[in-house]
Amino acid sequence: MGASRLDAFYRRLLLGKLFIGGWGRPEDLKRIFEFRKIIADRERCKSLVAKDYPVHIDKTEAHTDCFIHDGVFTSPLEHLVPGILPTEAVKARRSCLKNVSDLFVMGGALILESSVLLHWLETEGYSPVGMTGISMGGYMSSLAATNWPKPIPLIPCLSWSTASSVFTTGVLSKAVNWSELEKQYAINSVYEEEIVKLLEYCGADSFRMAQEFVKPSSGRGDSFDHLRDQPRGDGVSMGCYSRAGGKAATGPGLWLGEGVAAHELDTSLSVDNAKTRFDPSPSGFQANKSLTGKKEDSAEIRRPSLHGESISFMKGVMDECTHMANFSVPVDTSLIIVVQAKEDAYIPRAGVLSLQEIWPGCEVRYLNGGHISAYLFKQNVFRLSMMHSTDSAGSIPTSSSRGSVDALTLLRQQLALRVCVRPCATPLSACRREM
């Protein structure tokens, strides 16, 4: 299926830029990568959030069709990784992500905060409880479900297995501030020399993307003809690892990204039982010289492969912190119904592992159209999927003080939770709605 034209048109109407601050501080990225190894393991994460974690309810409003609870709690991430939450998080609620690292912080915070909320809901007698969301909300609900130690209905809508394709090949790639990212990547060698070494996963996706975008070539004249119509964000995944441990064929003639026609890449490949590393470097390139051989100020570095390298680095760090294969598999995948749009240009599925491969047993339902049309006109399909998933959850054992909750009652008492990440206190707003 092709990409939705409506998605592309709608994207052009939005003038905001993503990651205007760049990659984020290298030291923050290092801390995030280390913490990701902990939070991605459900067993290791069990003790991070206590079942009686303090949640302070300020008021409860009873309405004819719902109860609304307002309250606050401190984000557990502030205790576990002090100072990592941005102080401007409250003000940035409706604005674009400032740094690439902010997306990873958001994901880590949400996993822990969802655990707080789910424990609170169980304590209040709402059990079993399901999770759902649309677009980024769908992805974040998936992250939260991977960390929950019990079966939980999960209905992620218009999301997929990784955010890397969203920002490198999707229509949102055109909103990325690539000029700032390229400049920082060129100036600060820590990204290329230290951060890359911390990346533990890009998975089979890297080689699928390579097959799709990287073509063997014996010459230099027409090696990029097949990429001319691709968006600026298109690139391939290099300098990454594969958990699959399978064989990967490569050789001299591989080409990378946009504007690299003047530089063929020397590639090296080493394989062991645990992982495969594919680490290309432009041959004969010196970072402190321009193409004319004259020394340039570091801020003026313009190497031919810089955009391709930045895309590769983006995919590497995104897969490291957002790829679902990097997290625990939900306890009961039969309770998962994924709803996707066939022509979604925001969430490209080409070249990346599917959720069926990562979560065997889950169901994926495809809608005609793209991301925007599905969001505007297919809400009824989302609700129907919620009903089907929660219907399957009717057999989940519960010790709820409110008694056993059948599927229909669960839908009528569905809890919608809205959380704003804050360094000190997170407001809780939960409403129980009649369906």
C-alpha positions in Angstrom: 0.0 0.0 0.0 1.1 3.5 -0.7 1.4 6.3 1.8 -1.6 8.5 2.5 -1.6 11.8 0.7 -3.8 13.3 3.4 -1.1 12.5 6.0 1.5 14.3 3.9 -0.8 17.3 3.3 -1.7 17.6 7.0 2.0 17.4 8.0 2.7 20.4 5.7 0.1 22.5 7.6 2.0 22.1 10.8 4.9 24.5 11.1 6.5 23.3 14.3 10.0 21.7 14.3 11.1 18.6 16.3 14.3 18.4 18.4 15.2 22.1 18.0 17.6 21.6 20.9 19.5 18.7 19.3 20.3 15.3 20.7 20.4 16.3 24.3 23.3 16.2 26.6 25.6 13.2 26.0 25.8 12.5 29.7 22.0 12.3 29.8 21.9 9.9 26.9 24.4 7.6 28.7 22.3 7.6 31.9 19.1 6.9 29.9 20.7 4.0 28.0 21.9 2.4 31.2 18.5 2.8 32.9 16.8 1.4 29.8 18.5 -1.9 30.5 16.8 -2.0 33.9 13.3 -0.7 33.0 13.1 -3.0 29.9 13.3 -6.1 32.2 10.0 -6.7 33.9 11.5 -8.9 36.6 14.2 -6.4 37.5 11.6 -3.6 37.5 9.1 -5.2 39.9 10.7 -3.6 43.0 11.1 -0.1 41.5 7.5 1.0 42.3 5.9 -0.1 45.5 2.3 -1.3 45.4 1.5 1.4 48.0 3.4 4.1 46.3 2.0 7.5 47.6 -0.8 9.0 45.5 -2.5 12.0 47.0 -6.2 12.5 45.9 -7.2 16.1 46.4 -10.8 15.8 45.5 -13.3 13.4 43.9 -16.3 14.6 41.9 -19.4 12.5 41.4 -21.2 13.0 38.1 -24.2 11.2 36.6 -22.0 9.3 34.2 -18.5 9.3 35.9 -16.4 9.9 38.9 -13.5 12.3 38.5 -10.5 12.0 40.8 -7.9 14.8 41.0 -4.6 14.2 42.7 -0.8 14.3 42.5 2.2 12.0 43.0 5.9 12.3 42.5 7.3 10.7 39.4 9.3 7.6 40.4 11.9 8.5 37.7 13.0 11.5 39.7 14.0 9.2 42.5 15.7 6.6 40.3 17.5 8.9 37.8 17.7 12.2 39.7 17.7 15.4 37.6 16.9 13.6 34.3 13.3 15.1 34.1 13.4 18.4 32.3 12.3 21.3 34.5 10.3 22.8 31.6 8.1 19.6 31.3 5.1 21.4 32.7 5.3 24.3 30.3 6.2 22.0 27.3 3.0 20.0 27.6 1.6 21.2 24.3 4.9 22.0 22.5 7.2 19.8 20.4 9.9 17.7 21.8 13.0 19.9 22.4 15.7 17.2 22.5 15.9 13.7 21.1 16.6 12.5 24.7 13.3 14.0 25.9 11.4 11.3 24.1 13.3 8.6 25.9 12.8 10.4 29.3 9.1 10.6 28.5 9.0 6.8 27.9 10.9 5.9 31.0 8.7 8.2 33.1 5.5 6.9 31.7 6.4 3.2 32.3 7.0 4.0 36.0 4.1 6.4 36.4 1.7 3.9 34.8 2.8 1.3 37.4 1.9 3.8 40.1 -1.5 4.4 38.5 -2.2 0.7 37.9 -1.3 -0.2 41.5 -3.6 2.6 42.7 -6.5 1.5 40.6 -6.2 -2.1 41.9 -6.1 -0.7 45.5 -9.2 1.2 44.8 -10.9 -1.9 43.5 -10.8 -1.3 39.7 -9.6 -4.6 38.4 -9.0 -5.9 35.8 -7.9 -2.7 34.0 -7.0 -2.2 30.3 -4.7 0.3 28.5 -5.2 2.0 25.2 -4.0 5.1 23.3 -3.8 6.6 19.9 -0.6 7.4 17.9 2.1 8.2 20.5 -0.4 7.4 23.2 -0.8 3.9 21.7 3.0 3.4 21.7 3.2 4.6 25.3 0.4 2.4 26.4 2.4 -0.5 24.8 5.5 0.4 26.8 3.5 0.5 30.0 2.0 -2.9 29.3 5.4 -4.6 28.8 6.3 -3.7 32.4 3.1 -4.7 34.1 3.5 -8.2 35.8 -0.1 -9.3 35.2 -2.3 -10.0 32.2 -3.7 -6.7 30.9 -5.9 -5.9 27.9 -3.9 -3.6 25.5 -5.3 -1.8 22.5 -2.6 0.4 20.9 -4.1 2.3 18.0 -2.1 3.8 15.1 1.3 2.9 16.6 3.9 0.2 15.8 7.0 -1.5 17.1 9.6 1.4 17.1 9.8 5.1 16.8 12.9 5.0 14.6 11.0 4.8 11.4 8.7 7.6 12.5 11.5 10.1 12.6 13.7 8.8 9.8 11.3 7.7 7.0 7.8 8.9 8.0 6.4 12.3 7.2 7.5 13.6 10.6 11.1 13.2 9.4 10.6 16.4 7.5 9.8 18.2 10.8 13.1 17.1 12.4 15.7 19.8 12.8 18.3 17.9 10.9 20.7 20.8 10.5 21.1 21.2 14.3 21.4 17.4 14.8 24.0 17.2 12.0 26.0 20.1 13.4 26.1 18.7 16.9 27.0 15.2 15.6 29.9 16.7 13.6 31.2 19.0 16.4 30.9 16.6 19.4 32.8 13.4 18.8 31.3 11.8 21.9 28.2 10.8 19.9 30.2 8.9 17.4 33.0 7.6 19.6 31.2 6.9 22.9 27.4 6.9 22.5 27.4 4.5 19.5 29.2 1.9 21.6 26.4 1.9 24.1 23.8 0.9 21.5 22.9 -2.7 22.1 20.0 -3.2 19.7 18.9 -2.3 16.3 17.7 -5.8 15.5 16.9 -7.4 12.2 15.3 -4.1 11.2 18.7 -2.7 10.4 19.4 -5.3 7.8 15.8 -5.0 6.4 16.3 -1.3 6.0 19.6 -1.9 4.4 18.1 -4.3 1.8 15.5 -1.7 1.0 17.5 1.5 0.8 21.1 0.3 0.3 22.0 -1.1 -3.1 25.2 -2.8 -4.3 27.0 -0.6 -6.8 30.1 -0.9 -8.8 30.0 2.7 -10.0 29.2 6.1 -8.7 27.1 7.7 -11.4 23.6 6.4 -10.8 23.6 4.7 -7.4 21.1 7.1 -5.9 18.5 7.2 -8.7 16.2 5.0 -6.6 16.3 7.4 -3.7 15.5 10.7 -5.5 11.8 10.5 -4.7 12.3 9.4 -1.1 11.8 12.0 1.7 14.8 13.6 3.2 14.6 11.4 6.3 15.2 8.1 4.4 18.3 6.3 5.4 19.7 3.0 6.5 20.7 1.6 9.8 24.4 1.4 10.3 26.6 1.1 13.3 24.0 -1.0 15.0 23.6 -4.4 16.6 21.4 -7.4 15.9 20.1 -9.7 18.5 19.2 -12.2 15.9 22.8 -13.3 15.6 22.2 -14.4 12.0 24.6 -13.9 9.1 24.7 -10.6 7.3 26.2 -10.2 3.9 28.0 -7.1 3.0 30.8 -5.9 0.9 32.5 -2.9 -0.6 29.8 -1.2 -2.9 27.3 -0.3 -0.1 26.0 3.3 -0.2 24.5 5.3 2.6 21.9 8.0 2.8 21.5 11.2 0.8 24.4 13.1 -0.7 27.0 10.4 -0.1 27.6 9.6 -3.8 31.2 11.0 -3.5 32.1 8.6 -0.7 31.9 4.8 -0.9 31.8 3.3 2.6 34.4 0.9 3.9 32.6 -1.6 6.0 33.6 -4.1 8.6 31.5 -6.8 10.1 32.2 -9.0 13.1 29.9 -11.8 14.3 29.6 -13.6 17.5 27.0 -15.7 19.2 25.3 -12.8 20.9 25.1 -10.0 18.4 26.2 -8.6 15.1 27.8 -5.3 14.7 27.8 -3.4 11.5 30.1 -0.4 11.7 30.8 1.6 8.6 33.1 4.6 8.4 33.7 6.9 5.4 37.0 6.1 3.8 39.7 8.7 3.8 37.6 11.2 5.8 39.1 13.6 8.3 36.6 15.5 10.5 38.7 18.6 10.8 39.1 19.2 7.1 36.7 20.4 4.4 36.5 18.8 1.0 39.2 21.3 -0.2 41.6 20.1 2.4 41.6 23.4 4.3 41.0 23.4 8.0 37.6 24.7 9.0 36.1 25.9 12.2 34.3 22.9 13.8 30.9 24.6 13.5 31.4 24.8 9.7 32.1 21.1 9.1 30.3 19.8 6.0 31.2 16.2 5.3 29.4 14.6 2.4 28.0 11.7 4.5 27.0 13.8 7.5 23.3 13.6 6.8 23.4 9.9 6.3 25.4 9.4 9.4 23.0 11.5 11.4 20.0 9.5 10.2 21.9 6.2 11.1 22.6 7.5 14.5 19.0 8.6 15.0 17.8 5.2 14.1 20.3 3.6 16.4 19.4 5.6 19.5 15.7 5.4 18.7 15.8 1.6 18.4 17.8 1.4 21.5 15.2 3.1 23.7 11.9 2.6 21.8 12.0 -0.7 20.0 9.4 -3.1 21.5 11.8 -6.0 21.0 14.0 -4.3 23.6 11.4 -4.7 26.3 9.7 -7.6 28.0 6.8 -9.3 26.2 3.4 -8.6 27.9 2.3 -11.4 30.1 -0.7 -12.4 27.9 -0.4 -11.4 24.3 -3.8 -12.9 23.5 -5.3 -9.8 25.2 -3.6 -7.4 22.7 -5.4 -6.0 19.7 -3.4 -3.6 17.6 -5.2 -1.3 15.2 -3.2 0.1 12.3 -3.9 2.1 9.1 -2.8 0.5 5.9 -1.5 3.7 4.4 -0.1 5.3 7.5 2.6 7.8 6.5 3.3 8.8 10.1 4.1 5.3 11.3 5.9 3.5 8.5 6.0 -0.3 8.9 8.3 -1.1 5.9 11.6 -2.6 7.0 10.9 -3.0 10.7 9.9 -5.9 12.8 6.1 -6.3 13.1 4.4 -6.5 16.4 3.2 -10.1 15.6 6.9 -11.1 15.4 7.7 -9.4 18.7 4.4 -10.4 20.5 3.4 -13.8 19.1 -0.3 -14.3 19.7 -1.4 -10.7 19.4 -4.0 -9.6 16.8 -3.5 -6.8 14.3 -6.4 -5.2 12.6 -5.8 -3.0 9.6 -8.0 -0.1 8.5 -8.1 1.5 5.0 -6.6 4.9 4.8 -3.9 6.8 6.6 -3.1 8.1 10.1 -5.2 11.2 10.0 -8.3 9.7 8.4 -8.2 6.8 10.8 -8.0 9.2 13.8 -10.9 11.4 12.5 -13.3 8.7 11.2 -12.4 5.4 12.8 -12.9 6.0 16.5 -15.8 3.5 16.4 -13.3 0.8 15.3 -11.0 1.7 18.2 -13.9 1.4 20.7 -15.0 -1.9 19.2 -11.4 -3.3 19.6 -11.4 -2.2 23.2 -14.6 -4.1 23.7 -13.2 -7.2 22.2 -10.0 -7.1 24.2 -11.7 -6.4 27.5 -14.2 -9.2 26.7 -11.3 -11.6 26.6 -10.1 -10.2 29.9 -13.3 -11.3 31.6 -11.6 -14.5 32.8 -8.7 -12.8 34.5 -8.6 -13.6 38.2 -9.3 -10.6 40.4 -9.2 -9.9 44.1 -11.1 -6.6 43.6 -12.9 -5.3 46.6 -15.6 -4.3 44.2 -16.2 -7.9 43.2 -15.6 -9.7 40.0 -15.9 -7.4 37.0 -17.3 -8.9 33.8 -16.4 -7.5 30.4 -19.5 -5.3 30.0 -19.2 -3.8 33.5 -15.5 -3.2 32.8 -16.3 -1.2 29.8 -18.9 0.8 31.7 -16.4 1.5 34.4 -13.4 2.1 32.1 -10.8 4.4 33.6 -9.3 7.1 31.4 -6.0 8.4 32.9 -4.2 11.6 32.0 -0.7 12.2 33.3 1.6 15.1 32.9 5.3 14.4 33.6 6.7 16.6 36.3 10.0 16.4 38.3 8.3 16.6 41.7 4.6 16.0 41.5 2.5 14.4 38.8 -1.2 15.4 38.7 -3.6 12.5 38.5 -6.9 12.9 36.8 -9.0 9.7 36.5 -12.5 9.5 35.3 -14.8 6.5 35.3 -17.1 6.8 32.3 -20.3 5.1 31.3 -20.0 3.6 27.8 
